[in-house]
Amino acid sequence: MAASISPTLLFSTAAPAASEEGTRIHRRRRITPEAGRALEKLGHAVEYLSADFVHGVGSVSSQRERLAAVRMLMQLNREIYEECPELPTLKERYRSLLGVRAT
């Protein structure tokens, strides 16, 4: 079953981001309708090429080309996702609301 992203989707699943302490925290991102459509189309393309690769359709050289294409599409997918602005954490929103500076 293929997963899709609705153009009206504003929030994605959590993505890891580095904090000031060097630990990994999960940050949500606001995905625009345009980015959502691009991510959806790239996801379908990756899924299609991956299925061909797994089922061994074509020659060995075409398999290498498919694998390279999958890697390229996945990298592009990650770049588009990372261009979407991060949303503040709940802690950051509370601090902003209360006017407290982070220490």
Biopython code that builds the backbone (N, CA, C, O; Angstrom):
import numpy as np
from Bio.PDB.StructureBuilder import StructureBuilder

atoms = [
    (1, "MET", "N", (0.844, -1.180, 0.000)),
    (1, "MET", "CA", (0.000, 0.000, 0.000)),
    (1, "MET", "C", (0.887, 1.240, 0.000)),
    (1, "MET", "O", (1.810, 1.326, 0.809)),
    (2, "ALA", "N", (0.640, 2.168, -0.855)),
    (2, "ALA", "CA", (1.456, 3.373, -0.977)),
    (2, "ALA", "C", (0.932, 4.461, -0.055)),
    (2, "ALA", "O", (-0.274, 4.669, 0.081)),
    (3, "ALA", "N", (1.867, 5.141, 0.567)),
    (3, "ALA", "CA", (1.500, 6.278, 1.419)),
    (3, "ALA", "C", (1.512, 7.531, 0.559)),
    (3, "ALA", "O", (2.358, 7.680, -0.322)),
    (4, "SER", "N", (0.585, 8.416, 0.815)),
    (4, "SER", "CA", (0.556, 9.659, 0.060)),
    (4, "SER", "C", (0.458, 10.830, 1.021)),
    (4, "SER", "O", (0.085, 10.679, 2.185)),
    (5, "ILE", "N", (0.800, 11.991, 0.508)),
    (5, "ILE", "CA", (0.764, 13.213, 1.301)),
    (5, "ILE", "C", (-0.288, 14.118, 0.703)),
    (5, "ILE", "O", (-0.233, 14.455, -0.480)),
    (6, "SER", "N", (-1.229, 14.506, 1.507)),
    (6, "SER", "CA", (-2.292, 15.390, 1.057)),
    (6, "SER", "C", (-1.755, 16.800, 0.857)),
    (6, "SER", "O", (-0.942, 17.258, 1.660)),
    (7, "PRO", "N", (-2.187, 17.511, -0.196)),
    (7, "PRO", "CA", (-1.742, 18.890, -0.389)),
    (7, "PRO", "C", (-2.127, 19.799, 0.764)),
    (7, "PRO", "O", (-1.516, 20.851, 0.948)),
    (8, "THR", "N", (-3.120, 19.418, 1.537)),
    (8, "THR", "CA", (-3.532, 20.253, 2.654)),
    (8, "THR", "C", (-2.788, 19.915, 3.930)),
    (8, "THR", "O", (-3.039, 20.517, 4.975)),
    (9, "LEU", "N", (-1.869, 18.953, 3.857)),
    (9, "LEU", "CA", (-1.115, 18.554, 5.031)),
    (9, "LEU", "C", (-0.201, 19.681, 5.464)),
    (9, "LEU", "O", (0.642, 20.133, 4.689)),
    (10, "LEU", "N", (-0.358, 20.129, 6.676)),
    (10, "LEU", "CA", (0.476, 21.210, 7.181)),
    (10, "LEU", "C", (1.607, 20.699, 8.046)),
    (10, "LEU", "O", (2.656, 21.336, 8.132)),
    (11, "PHE", "N", (1.413, 19.573, 8.683)),
    (11, "PHE", "CA", (2.416, 19.064, 9.592)),
    (11, "PHE", "C", (2.852, 17.686, 9.143)),
    (11, "PHE", "O", (2.036, 16.867, 8.720)),
    (12, "SER", "N", (4.131, 17.443, 9.240)),
    (12, "SER", "CA", (4.647, 16.133, 8.870)),
    (12, "SER", "C", (4.937, 15.342, 10.128)),
    (12, "SER", "O", (4.735, 15.817, 11.246)),
    (13, "THR", "N", (5.413, 14.132, 9.922)),
    (13, "THR", "CA", (5.886, 13.365, 11.056)),
    (13, "THR", "C", (7.174, 14.003, 11.542)),
    (13, "THR", "O", (7.806, 14.777, 10.823)),
    (14, "ALA", "N", (7.547, 13.683, 12.729)),
    (14, "ALA", "CA", (8.724, 14.294, 13.332)),
    (14, "ALA", "C", (9.981, 13.926, 12.551)),
    (14, "ALA", "O", (10.116, 12.810, 12.051)),
    (15, "ALA", "N", (10.887, 14.878, 12.459)),
    (15, "ALA", "CA", (12.170, 14.647, 11.810)),
    (15, "ALA", "C", (13.264, 15.031, 12.784)),
    (15, "ALA", "O", (13.132, 16.036, 13.483)),
    (16, "PRO", "N", (14.346, 14.260, 12.852)),
    (16, "PRO", "CA", (15.389, 14.579, 13.807)),
    (16, "PRO", "C", (16.108, 15.869, 13.444)),
    (16, "PRO", "O", (16.333, 16.158, 12.268)),
    (17, "ALA", "N", (16.462, 16.631, 14.449)),
    (17, "ALA", "CA", (17.224, 17.860, 14.276)),
    (17, "ALA", "C", (18.178, 17.985, 15.441)),
    (17, "ALA", "O", (17.916, 17.467, 16.526)),
    (18, "ALA", "N", (19.283, 18.670, 15.221)),
    (18, "ALA", "CA", (20.280, 18.835, 16.276)),
    (18, "ALA", "C", (19.899, 19.988, 17.180)),
    (18, "ALA", "O", (19.441, 21.028, 16.706)),
    (19, "SER", "N", (20.080, 19.817, 18.459)),
    (19, "SER", "CA", (19.841, 20.893, 19.412)),
    (19, "SER", "C", (21.169, 21.504, 19.826)),
    (19, "SER", "O", (22.231, 21.079, 19.372)),
    (20, "GLU", "N", (21.097, 22.504, 20.693)),
    (20, "GLU", "CA", (22.303, 23.185, 21.139)),
    (20, "GLU", "C", (23.235, 22.256, 21.903)),
    (20, "GLU", "O", (24.453, 22.420, 21.831)),
    (21, "GLU", "N", (22.694, 21.280, 22.636)),
    (21, "GLU", "CA", (23.506, 20.374, 23.437)),
    (21, "GLU", "C", (24.130, 19.263, 22.604)),
    (21, "GLU", "O", (24.925, 18.480, 23.125)),
    (22, "GLY", "N", (23.791, 19.177, 21.331)),
    (22, "GLY", "CA", (24.336, 18.141, 20.471)),
    (22, "GLY", "C", (23.506, 16.872, 20.477)),
    (22, "GLY", "O", (23.840, 15.923, 19.768)),
    (23, "THR", "N", (22.431, 16.824, 21.259)),
    (23, "THR", "CA", (21.552, 15.659, 21.250)),
    (23, "THR", "C", (20.557, 15.812, 20.119)),
    (23, "THR", "O", (20.384, 16.903, 19.576)),
    (24, "ARG", "N", (19.900, 14.714, 19.764)),
    (24, "ARG", "CA", (18.922, 14.743, 18.684)),
    (24, "ARG", "C", (17.537, 14.964, 19.278)),
    (24, "ARG", "O", (17.139, 14.280, 20.220)),
    (25, "ILE", "N", (16.808, 15.924, 18.720)),
    (25, "ILE", "CA", (15.419, 16.142, 19.099)),
    (25, "ILE", "C", (14.585, 16.047, 17.837)),
    (25, "ILE", "O", (15.106, 16.168, 16.728)),
    (26, "HIS", "N", (13.316, 15.836, 18.002)),
    (26, "HIS", "CA", (12.425, 15.734, 16.854)),
    (26, "HIS", "C", (11.736, 17.073, 16.641)),
    (26, "HIS", "O", (11.121, 17.624, 17.554)),
    (27, "ARG", "N", (11.849, 17.588, 15.419)),
    (27, "ARG", "CA", (11.220, 18.848, 15.063)),
    (27, "ARG", "C", (10.213, 18.589, 13.957)),
    (27, "ARG", "O", (10.481, 17.851, 13.010)),
    (28, "ARG", "N", (9.065, 19.202, 14.094)),
    (28, "ARG", "CA", (8.047, 19.102, 13.048)),
    (28, "ARG", "C", (8.295, 20.201, 12.032)),
    (28, "ARG", "O", (8.918, 21.216, 12.346)),
    (29, "ARG", "N", (7.816, 20.004, 10.831)),
    (29, "ARG", "CA", (7.995, 20.986, 9.761)),
    (29, "ARG", "C", (6.646, 21.335, 9.150)),
    (29, "ARG", "O", (5.735, 20.508, 9.095)),
    (30, "ARG", "N", (6.539, 22.572, 8.696)),
    (30, "ARG", "CA", (5.337, 23.014, 7.994)),
    (30, "ARG", "C", (5.575, 22.753, 6.501)),
    (30, "ARG", "O", (6.461, 23.343, 5.883)),
    (31, "ILE", "N", (4.771, 21.866, 5.952)),
    (31, "ILE", "CA", (4.924, 21.483, 4.551)),
    (31, "ILE", "C", (3.880, 22.229, 3.736)),
    (31, "ILE", "O", (2.681, 22.102, 3.980)),
    (32, "THR", "N", (4.343, 23.004, 2.772)),
    (32, "THR", "CA", (3.438, 23.760, 1.908)),
    (32, "THR", "C", (2.737, 22.800, 0.947)),
    (32, "THR", "O", (3.207, 21.681, 0.736)),
    (33, "PRO", "N", (1.627, 23.226, 0.370)),
    (33, "PRO", "CA", (0.957, 22.360, -0.614)),
    (33, "PRO", "C", (1.869, 21.986, -1.785)),
    (33, "PRO", "O", (1.820, 20.857, -2.274)),
    (34, "GLU", "N", (2.694, 22.926, -2.233)),
    (34, "GLU", "CA", (3.600, 22.645, -3.354)),
    (34, "GLU", "C", (4.639, 21.594, -2.956)),
    (34, "GLU", "O", (4.904, 20.653, -3.705)),
    (35, "ALA", "N", (5.221, 21.767, -1.769)),
    (35, "ALA", "CA", (6.209, 20.798, -1.298)),
    (35, "ALA", "C", (5.545, 19.444, -1.076)),
    (35, "ALA", "O", (6.150, 18.406, -1.349)),
    (36, "GLY", "N", (4.315, 19.444, -0.586)),
    (36, "GLY", "CA", (3.589, 18.201, -0.371)),
    (36, "GLY", "C", (3.368, 17.447, -1.669)),
    (36, "GLY", "O", (3.528, 16.228, -1.721)),
    (37, "ARG", "N", (2.999, 18.175, -2.721)),
    (37, "ARG", "CA", (2.802, 17.523, -4.028)),
    (37, "ARG", "C", (4.124, 16.972, -4.554)),
    (37, "ARG", "O", (4.170, 15.866, -5.094)),
    (38, "ALA", "N", (5.206, 17.747, -4.394)),
    (38, "ALA", "CA", (6.517, 17.292, -4.867)),
    (38, "ALA", "C", (6.954, 16.040, -4.100)),
    (38, "ALA", "O", (7.451, 15.085, -4.696)),
    (39, "LEU", "N", (6.769, 16.050, -2.788)),
    (39, "LEU", "CA", (7.139, 14.887, -1.983)),
    (39, "LEU", "C", (6.313, 13.669, -2.362)),
    (39, "LEU", "O", (6.824, 12.550, -2.400)),
    (40, "GLU", "N", (5.037, 13.891, -2.644)),
    (40, "GLU", "CA", (4.170, 12.792, -3.041)),
    (40, "GLU", "C", (4.631, 12.189, -4.365)),
    (40, "GLU", "O", (4.733, 10.969, -4.485)),
    (41, "LYS", "N", (4.908, 13.029, -5.353)),
    (41, "LYS", "CA", (5.340, 12.535, -6.666)),
    (41, "LYS", "C", (6.697, 11.832, -6.572)),
    (41, "LYS", "O", (6.905, 10.788, -7.189)),
    (42, "LEU", "N", (7.611, 12.407, -5.801)),
    (42, "LEU", "CA", (8.916, 11.763, -5.623)),
    (42, "LEU", "C", (8.763, 10.421, -4.918)),
    (42, "LEU", "O", (9.443, 9.455, -5.261)),
    (43, "GLY", "N", (7.876, 10.361, -3.939)),
    (43, "GLY", "CA", (7.639, 9.108, -3.237)),
    (43, "GLY", "C", (7.116, 8.024, -4.161)),
    (43, "GLY", "O", (7.532, 6.869, -4.071)),
    (44, "HIS", "N", (6.204, 8.396, -5.050)),
    (44, "HIS", "CA", (5.674, 7.425, -6.014)),
    (44, "HIS", "C", (6.768, 6.954, -6.971)),
    (44, "HIS", "O", (6.840, 5.771, -7.302)),
    (45, "ALA", "N", (7.619, 7.881, -7.414)),
    (45, "ALA", "CA", (8.706, 7.521, -8.326)),
    (45, "ALA", "C", (9.695, 6.575, -7.643)),
    (45, "ALA", "O", (10.133, 5.591, -8.239)),
    (46, "VAL", "N", (10.044, 6.878, -6.393)),
    (46, "VAL", "CA", (10.957, 6.010, -5.638)),
    (46, "VAL", "C", (10.339, 4.626, -5.465)),
    (46, "VAL", "O", (11.011, 3.609, -5.637)),
    (47, "GLU", "N", (9.065, 4.598, -5.126)),
    (47, "GLU", "CA", (8.369, 3.326, -4.923)),
    (47, "GLU", "C", (8.357, 2.498, -6.211)),
    (47, "GLU", "O", (8.591, 1.290, -6.174)),
    (48, "TYR", "N", (8.090, 3.134, -7.332)),
    (48, "TYR", "CA", (8.035, 2.443, -8.626)),
    (48, "TYR", "C", (9.405, 1.859, -8.978)),
    (48, "TYR", "O", (9.514, 0.685, -9.333)),
    (49, "LEU", "N", (10.453, 2.690, -8.877)),
    (49, "LEU", "CA", (11.794, 2.223, -9.224)),
    (49, "LEU", "C", (12.286, 1.162, -8.242)),
    (49, "LEU", "O", (12.982, 0.225, -8.635)),
    (50, "SER", "N", (11.929, 1.306, -6.976)),
    (50, "SER", "CA", (12.331, 0.313, -5.973)),
    (50, "SER", "C", (11.682, -1.034, -6.254)),
    (50, "SER", "O", (12.325, -2.076, -6.131)),
    (51, "ALA", "N", (10.421, -1.014, -6.627)),
    (51, "ALA", "CA", (9.723, -2.264, -6.940)),
    (51, "ALA", "C", (10.375, -2.956, -8.135)),
    (51, "ALA", "O", (10.557, -4.173, -8.128)),
    (52, "ASP", "N", (10.725, -2.179, -9.161)),
    (52, "ASP", "CA", (11.415, -2.760, -10.317)),
    (52, "ASP", "C", (12.758, -3.354, -9.895)),
    (52, "ASP", "O", (13.137, -4.432, -10.352)),
    (53, "PHE", "N", (13.469, -2.650, -9.027)),
    (53, "PHE", "CA", (14.777, -3.112, -8.571)),
    (53, "PHE", "C", (14.635, -4.415, -7.788)),
    (53, "PHE", "O", (15.394, -5.358, -8.013)),
    (54, "VAL", "N", (13.682, -4.474, -6.883)),
    (54, "VAL", "CA", (13.479, -5.659, -6.041)),
    (54, "VAL", "C", (13.078, -6.864, -6.880)),
    (54, "VAL", "O", (13.518, -7.983, -6.613)),
    (55, "HIS", "N", (12.252, -6.641, -7.885)),
    (55, "HIS", "CA", (11.780, -7.752, -8.714)),
    (55, "HIS", "C", (12.753, -8.107, -9.827)),
    (55, "HIS", "O", (12.489, -9.023, -10.605)),
    (56, "GLY", "N", (13.878, -7.395, -9.916)),
    (56, "GLY", "CA", (14.918, -7.741, -10.869)),
    (56, "GLY", "C", (14.541, -7.547, -12.315)),
    (56, "GLY", "O", (14.979, -8.311, -13.175)),
    (57, "VAL", "N", (13.734, -6.537, -12.607)),
    (57, "VAL", "CA", (13.323, -6.264, -13.980)),
    (57, "VAL", "C", (14.499, -5.620, -14.720)),
    (57, "VAL", "O", (15.032, -4.605, -14.271)),
    (58, "GLY", "N", (14.901, -6.202, -15.843)),
    (58, "GLY", "CA", (15.954, -5.621, -16.671)),
    (58, "GLY", "C", (17.315, -6.233, -16.412)),
    (58, "GLY", "O", (17.460, -7.156, -15.611)),
    (59, "SER", "N", (18.320, -5.696, -17.113)),
    (59, "SER", "CA", (19.689, -6.198, -17.021)),
    (59, "SER", "C", (20.385, -5.651, -15.771)),
    (59, "SER", "O", (19.845, -4.803, -15.061)),
    (60, "VAL", "N", (21.595, -6.157, -15.524)),
    (60, "VAL", "CA", (22.368, -5.723, -14.356)),
    (60, "VAL", "C", (22.704, -4.239, -14.467)),
    (60, "VAL", "O", (22.624, -3.512, -13.476)),
    (61, "SER", "N", (23.080, -3.780, -15.664)),
    (61, "SER", "CA", (23.416, -2.357, -15.819)),
    (61, "SER", "C", (22.186, -1.475, -15.612)),
    (61, "SER", "O", (22.298, -0.379, -15.064)),
    (62, "SER", "N", (21.015, -1.943, -16.044)),
    (62, "SER", "CA", (19.808, -1.146, -15.821)),
    (62, "SER", "C", (19.442, -1.137, -14.335)),
    (62, "SER", "O", (18.870, -0.167, -13.838)),
    (63, "GLN", "N", (19.776, -2.223, -13.631)),
    (63, "GLN", "CA", (19.535, -2.266, -12.188)),
    (63, "GLN", "C", (20.401, -1.231, -11.473)),
    (63, "GLN", "O", (19.938, -0.559, -10.551)),
    (64, "ARG", "N", (21.648, -1.106, -11.897)),
    (64, "ARG", "CA", (22.536, -0.097, -11.312)),
    (64, "ARG", "C", (21.993, 1.302, -11.563)),
    (64, "ARG", "O", (22.021, 2.162, -10.683)),
    (65, "GLU", "N", (21.501, 1.514, -12.776)),
    (65, "GLU", "CA", (20.941, 2.827, -13.116)),
    (65, "GLU", "C", (19.691, 3.109, -12.279)),
    (65, "GLU", "O", (19.487, 4.237, -11.832)),
    (66, "ARG", "N", (18.859, 2.094, -12.068)),
    (66, "ARG", "CA", (17.664, 2.275, -11.233)),
    (66, "ARG", "C", (18.046, 2.606, -9.798)),
    (66, "ARG", "O", (17.450, 3.482, -9.171)),
    (67, "LEU", "N", (19.042, 1.899, -9.290)),
    (67, "LEU", "CA", (19.494, 2.152, -7.927)),
    (67, "LEU", "C", (20.037, 3.571, -7.792)),
    (67, "LEU", "O", (19.767, 4.249, -6.801)),
    (68, "ALA", "N", (20.798, 4.020, -8.783)),
    (68, "ALA", "CA", (21.314, 5.394, -8.776)),
    (68, "ALA", "C", (20.159, 6.395, -8.844)),
    (68, "ALA", "O", (20.190, 7.426, -8.172)),
    (69, "ALA", "N", (19.147, 6.096, -9.648)),
    (69, "ALA", "CA", (17.984, 6.977, -9.765)),
    (69, "ALA", "C", (17.216, 7.035, -8.446)),
    (69, "ALA", "O", (16.763, 8.104, -8.037)),
    (70, "VAL", "N", (17.067, 5.893, -7.783)),
    (70, "VAL", "CA", (16.374, 5.858, -6.494)),
    (70, "VAL", "C", (17.121, 6.713, -5.483)),
    (70, "VAL", "O", (16.512, 7.502, -4.761)),
    (71, "ARG", "N", (18.435, 6.559, -5.430)),
    (71, "ARG", "CA", (19.242, 7.363, -4.497)),
    (71, "ARG", "C", (19.104, 8.853, -4.796)),
    (71, "ARG", "O", (18.986, 9.661, -3.875)),
    (72, "MET", "N", (19.118, 9.219, -6.069)),
    (72, "MET", "CA", (18.994, 10.618, -6.452)),
    (72, "MET", "C", (17.621, 11.171, -6.047)),
    (72, "MET", "O", (17.526, 12.271, -5.502)),
    (73, "LEU", "N", (16.568, 10.407, -6.315)),
    (73, "LEU", "CA", (15.219, 10.851, -5.960)),
    (73, "LEU", "C", (15.048, 10.960, -4.448)),
    (73, "LEU", "O", (14.393, 11.879, -3.957)),
    (74, "MET", "N", (15.637, 10.023, -3.716)),
    (74, "MET", "CA", (15.555, 10.089, -2.253)),
    (74, "MET", "C", (16.298, 11.307, -1.715)),
    (74, "MET", "O", (15.834, 11.942, -0.767)),
    (75, "GLN", "N", (17.437, 11.640, -2.301)),
    (75, "GLN", "CA", (18.185, 12.826, -1.886)),
    (75, "GLN", "C", (17.378, 14.087, -2.184)),
    (75, "GLN", "O", (17.316, 14.992, -1.351)),
    (76, "LEU", "N", (16.769, 14.155, -3.344)),
    (76, "LEU", "CA", (15.933, 15.302, -3.703)),
    (76, "LEU", "C", (14.745, 15.414, -2.750)),
    (76, "LEU", "O", (14.381, 16.513, -2.332)),
    (77, "ASN", "N", (14.145, 14.279, -2.410)),
    (77, "ASN", "CA", (13.040, 14.247, -1.461)),
    (77, "ASN", "C", (13.476, 14.837, -0.124)),
    (77, "ASN", "O", (12.760, 15.656, 0.454)),
    (78, "ARG", "N", (14.646, 14.429, 0.374)),
    (78, "ARG", "CA", (15.171, 14.927, 1.646)),
    (78, "ARG", "C", (15.438, 16.433, 1.562)),
    (78, "ARG", "O", (15.147, 17.161, 2.511)),
    (79, "GLU", "N", (15.983, 16.907, 0.446)),
    (79, "GLU", "CA", (16.269, 18.335, 0.286)),
    (79, "GLU", "C", (14.985, 19.167, 0.325)),
    (79, "GLU", "O", (14.939, 20.211, 0.975)),
    (80, "ILE", "N", (13.952, 18.706, -0.367)),
    (80, "ILE", "CA", (12.681, 19.427, -0.370)),
    (80, "ILE", "C", (12.103, 19.455, 1.039)),
    (80, "ILE", "O", (11.612, 20.489, 1.492)),
    (81, "TYR", "N", (12.160, 18.323, 1.729)),
    (81, "TYR", "CA", (11.631, 18.243, 3.087)),
    (81, "TYR", "C", (12.391, 19.190, 4.019)),
    (81, "TYR", "O", (11.780, 19.894, 4.822)),
    (82, "GLU", "N", (13.709, 19.207, 3.913)),
    (82, "GLU", "CA", (14.509, 20.037, 4.802)),
    (82, "GLU", "C", (14.379, 21.525, 4.503)),
    (82, "GLU", "O", (14.703, 22.349, 5.358)),
    (83, "GLU", "N", (13.912, 21.889, 3.311)),
    (83, "GLU", "CA", (13.660, 23.290, 2.990)),
    (83, "GLU", "C", (12.402, 23.815, 3.671)),
    (83, "GLU", "O", (12.238, 25.026, 3.820)),
    (84, "CYS", "N", (11.524, 22.927, 4.081)),
    (84, "CYS", "CA", (10.299, 23.339, 4.781)),
    (84, "CYS", "C", (10.679, 23.851, 6.164)),
    (84, "CYS", "O", (11.516, 23.248, 6.837)),
    (85, "PRO", "N", (10.073, 24.958, 6.599)),
    (85, "PRO", "CA", (10.468, 25.547, 7.879)),
    (85, "PRO", "C", (10.090, 24.661, 9.070)),
    (85, "PRO", "O", (9.035, 24.027, 9.092)),
    (86, "GLU", "N", (10.991, 24.643, 10.058)),
    (86, "GLU", "CA", (10.732, 23.897, 11.281)),
    (86, "GLU", "C", (9.744, 24.671, 12.147)),
    (86, "GLU", "O", (9.742, 25.902, 12.165)),
    (87, "LEU", "N", (8.918, 23.939, 12.851)),
    (87, "LEU", "CA", (7.978, 24.547, 13.781)),
    (87, "LEU", "C", (8.608, 24.569, 15.169)),
    (87, "LEU", "O", (9.372, 23.667, 15.513)),
    (88, "PRO", "N", (8.301, 25.579, 15.962)),
    (88, "PRO", "CA", (8.861, 25.613, 17.314)),
    (88, "PRO", "C", (8.296, 24.469, 18.158)),
    (88, "PRO", "O", (7.160, 24.033, 17.968)),
    (89, "THR", "N", (9.114, 24.001, 19.087)),
    (89, "THR", "CA", (8.657, 22.948, 19.988)),
    (89, "THR", "C", (7.656, 23.534, 20.968)),
    (89, "THR", "O", (7.524, 24.753, 21.081)),
    (90, "LEU", "N", (6.959, 22.668, 21.668)),
    (90, "LEU", "CA", (5.992, 23.109, 22.670)),
    (90, "LEU", "C", (6.698, 23.941, 23.740)),
    (90, "LEU", "O", (6.165, 24.955, 24.192)),
    (91, "LYS", "N", (7.870, 23.523, 24.136)),
    (91, "LYS", "CA", (8.661, 24.245, 25.132)),
    (91, "LYS", "C", (9.008, 25.648, 24.632)),
    (91, "LYS", "O", (8.902, 26.620, 25.380)),
    (92, "GLU", "N", (9.419, 25.751, 23.373)),
    (92, "GLU", "CA", (9.748, 27.062, 22.793)),
    (92, "GLU", "C", (8.513, 27.956, 22.703)),
    (92, "GLU", "O", (8.606, 29.166, 22.911)),
    (93, "ARG", "N", (7.356, 27.365, 22.392)),
    (93, "ARG", "CA", (6.126, 28.162, 22.320)),
    (93, "ARG", "C", (5.723, 28.676, 23.687)),
    (93, "ARG", "O", (5.298, 29.824, 23.812)),
    (94, "TYR", "N", (5.848, 27.843, 24.721)),
    (94, "TYR", "CA", (5.532, 28.293, 26.078)),
    (94, "TYR", "C", (6.462, 29.421, 26.504)),
    (94, "TYR", "O", (6.021, 30.428, 27.057)),
    (95, "ARG", "N", (7.746, 29.245, 26.243)),
    (95, "ARG", "CA", (8.712, 30.290, 26.612)),
    (95, "ARG", "C", (8.405, 31.595, 25.898)),
    (95, "ARG", "O", (8.485, 32.671, 26.492)),
    (96, "SER", "N", (8.053, 31.499, 24.627)),
    (96, "SER", "CA", (7.706, 32.699, 23.862)),
    (96, "SER", "C", (6.461, 33.362, 24.426)),
    (96, "SER", "O", (6.403, 34.585, 24.549)),
    (97, "LEU", "N", (5.478, 32.562, 24.765)),
    (97, "LEU", "CA", (4.229, 33.079, 25.323)),
    (97, "LEU", "C", (4.472, 33.779, 26.652)),
    (97, "LEU", "O", (3.873, 34.818, 26.931)),
    (98, "LEU", "N", (5.354, 33.208, 27.474)),
    (98, "LEU", "CA", (5.651, 33.761, 28.789)),
    (98, "LEU", "C", (6.749, 34.824, 28.755)),
    (98, "LEU", "O", (7.008, 35.482, 29.762)),
    (99, "GLY", "N", (7.390, 34.991, 27.606)),
    (99, "GLY", "CA", (8.451, 35.978, 27.474)),
    (99, "GLY", "C", (9.734, 35.565, 28.169)),
    (99, "GLY", "O", (10.528, 36.419, 28.565)),
    (100, "VAL", "N", (9.947, 34.261, 28.321)),
    (100, "VAL", "CA", (11.131, 33.742, 28.981)),
    (100, "VAL", "C", (12.175, 33.418, 27.924)),
    (100, "VAL", "O", (11.881, 32.803, 26.899)),
    (101, "ARG", "N", (13.404, 33.847, 28.200)),
    (101, "ARG", "CA", (14.501, 33.544, 27.264)),
    (101, "ARG", "C", (15.115, 32.199, 27.603)),
    (101, "ARG", "O", (15.191, 31.810, 28.769)),
    (102, "ALA", "N", (15.553, 31.494, 26.569)),
    (102, "ALA", "CA", (16.214, 30.203, 26.773)),
    (102, "ALA", "C", (17.603, 30.450, 27.353)),
    (102, "ALA", "O", (18.281, 31.406, 26.978)),
    (103, "THR", "N", (18.016, 29.588, 28.261)),
    (103, "THR", "CA", (19.346, 29.752, 28.863)),
    (103, "THR", "C", (20.290, 28.705, 28.394)),
    (103, "THR", "O", (21.452, 28.694, 28.801)),
]
sb = StructureBuilder()
sb.init_structure("model")
sb.init_model(0)
sb.init_chain("A")
sb.init_seg("    ")
for serial, (resi, resn, name, xyz) in enumerate(atoms, 1):
    if name == "N":
        sb.init_residue(resn, " ", resi, " ")
    sb.init_atom(name, np.array(xyz, "f"), 0.0, 1.0, " ", f" {name:<3s}", serial, name[0])
structure = sb.get_structure()
